[in-house]
């Protein structure tokens, strides 16, 4: 499930920033900027309402910019994801 969420996040970022590479989990050595790194940093599962479980996942989206046109736009989208 986490991989599907990361894949969907990557697709959406790819639509907004088609000229940026998107990496899941690790960024390879020698990578080129600009790019994004997507990572699930925390998973919490807890018993919730009888035999049901509640899952809380924390994701980090890191942007490695090259001082180009995307820096301010990335910040705006992070603050207001409806853009």
Secondary structure as GFF3:
##gff-version 3
##sequence-region A 1 83
A	DSSP	alpha_helix	2	16	.	.	.	ID=ss1
A	DSSP	beta_strand	21	24	.	.	.	ID=ss2
A	DSSP	beta_strand	35	48	.	.	.	ID=ss3
A	DSSP	beta_strand	52	64	.	.	.	ID=ss4
A	DSSP	alpha_helix	71	79	.	.	.	ID=ss5
###
